[in-house]
Structure formats: C-alpha cells, structure tokens
Amino acid sequence: MDLAQIKTPTLIIDPIKCYDNIHFMVKKAQKHNLIFRPHFKTHQSQTVGLWFKKQGVEQITVSSVQMAKYFSGIYKDITIAFPVNVREIYDINTLAQNTQLNIVIENLESIHFLDKSLKHNTSYYIKIDTGYNRTGVNSESLDIINDILDEAGKNMNLQFKGFLCHAGNTYATKDIDEIHTIHNKNLKSLSALRNNYQNKYPNLIISIGDTPSCSLSDNFEGIDEIRPGNFIFYDLWQHHLGACSFNNIAVAMACPVVAKHSNRHELIVYGGAIHFSKEYIELKNQKIFGQVVKLTQDGWVQQNTKNYLTKLSQEHGTIKADSKLFREIQVGDLIGIIPIHSCLTANLSDRYIDTQNQTIEHL
C-alpha cells in the first residue's frame, strides 16, 4: 500500500480480513441451517459485494431503494429492510419487474397504498419490534398483524414472506451476557409468532439481523434467516461489546496530521465528524471516537499503548497522545484510526482503498 499517495482522510479496508469475516458468517449459517442474507448497508460497494458471491451468497439485504437498484445488477434476490417508502413506488415497481424483491411493512396505510399502486409480484415481511423501540409491530399485537395479513391477502401482487426484526438494542449492552439475554428473549417472542401463524403460513420465514447476536450466539432455535451487516468490517464498538477481536476489524481511517500542541499533548488530524460521524463509546468517563493504530504498507498494527480520538468538529479530529506517540508523529505524517461505527464511517466515504492499493468504488 502506497501511503505516500494518501492526501486526505481515506478509509482503508483489508480484503483478507473481510474474506475471513465473510467465511466465518457463511460457516455459522451453514452450521445452523440458516439462510444467510447479509446486509450490504455497511460496505455499499459492488466490488465488496462480489466477495460475498465468491463464497456462495446469492441473497442480500439493503436499507434503501437506491441501494437495491445499485446492487440489482449483481444480485436478484433483495430485501429492503426498511419500512416501505410509498413515495418510491415507481422505483419499487421497476425493481420488482426483474428482481425477487422483498419489502418490509408495519402498518395498514402502506398496504392500502400498495393495493392501488403495486404492479408486480412482491414479497413482504412484517416488521416486528422485539424491544429496540424504533419501528415495527409489537410481537404480541396480533390484532395489528392480523389486519395487515388480511388486507395484504386481498392483493395478488403481495406475498407474505414472514416476520423480520432487528435487535438494535444489543448495541447498547454492557457485556456479552446481556447480548445473549436479549437474543434469547427475542427467540422466545419470535417462536410464539411462528406458533400462531405457521398452520396458515407453513413456509413463513423468521429473519433476524444484528451483528452482535449473529457473531456470538450459537442458539438460533426457531430462526430461518440471519441478516448481519457490520461484521464484514466490524469496528471499535463491536470490539468493545465483545462481538469480535481487534484483529477482526477490517477498516482503518488514514488521517493526515496537521498540527501538534505540546502544552496539551494533542495531535490535530484532518479527519472530523464528516469522516467518522459523532458516534462514540465511553471509557473511564472519556468520550472515544476512534483508536489510533500504526499504518504500515500491509495495513495497520495495534500499538501497545492506547491513544484515542477524543474530540471531533466538522473536519478536525483531536488525539490525546501519550509522550511516545507525540514525540514520534510529526506534522504531515499519516495516522491510522479505527472507527467506532464502520457503517457510518463507510457511508461518509466517497471511496475506499484496500491494502493492495486498489481503489474500491462506493455507492
């Protein structure tokens, strides 16, 4: 990797680690006889998407109609795991012509609109809220679920596929035990749903999608499909949760050092909120926006001491440096930073480079 060619904040990805992360999740799905439908919102790249195809993946998840259109050239079975946006009906109809398209529904208003406007066969999941309290129908609200199924059943273009959930509350846990507790509770709720509807819909699919649970659990009783996304890159947040080792993290942001302040032992880098987002974790009452690593021609290595990105503004990043790092790093050097949330960091990048110096395109 030619570090001398990096002039501005640039996200570096390690293809070998990505391949290993894909292989891990493919094998886990096979072990538990699960459909593997990875979420592509993390990497948003057709090049990376083809790495999945090389390992046998043929079904994917995305988070928007635009992303579905982008990947429809290489994948023909796509779930848009976001409540259907009826204002995009033209593009939904266009996609459904040539793609096995699966949409997500959680209310009757969407059904009523689709009944008038959907022109092609489309499958749908009912979004279930298992405790994240973002979107979805409560798993015990059978009256709402029944109303959706009844109304959708009147439309020949809508086929019920099953129940879908995202346990985003696992990202706010304190330890691995809490992740397992949330996951196992979700399994019970989803199993109860299956028991209520399997006689009428014997082929229904139960689909879950959070990376912490999919990475750590070996209990998928009653689950048919997993949709993790963040695992392709992982990040400092996942490492902090215990969902991956530091060596599993496949991305680092290369940032130029633009200033040093000896009175504060701070390094200022070109790399701010517009590159990392403002997501953080707290360590010893300190907000952490990323962890410093040493960049090499082969990627990066973890340093023995812990130096963190501790403050962000729009383009500026502040690193609270120990004496060794402060002495070694000069203005004009590049410094590597492991991001807190790789999904948002990747989304903010207009392109990536890999450790073989190849530019990788991005939606």
Summary of the structure (lengths in Angstrom):
residues: 363
radius of gyration: 21.9
end to end distance: 23.1
largest distance: 70.9
contacts: 1232
relative contact order: 0.15
helix: 36%
strand: 28%
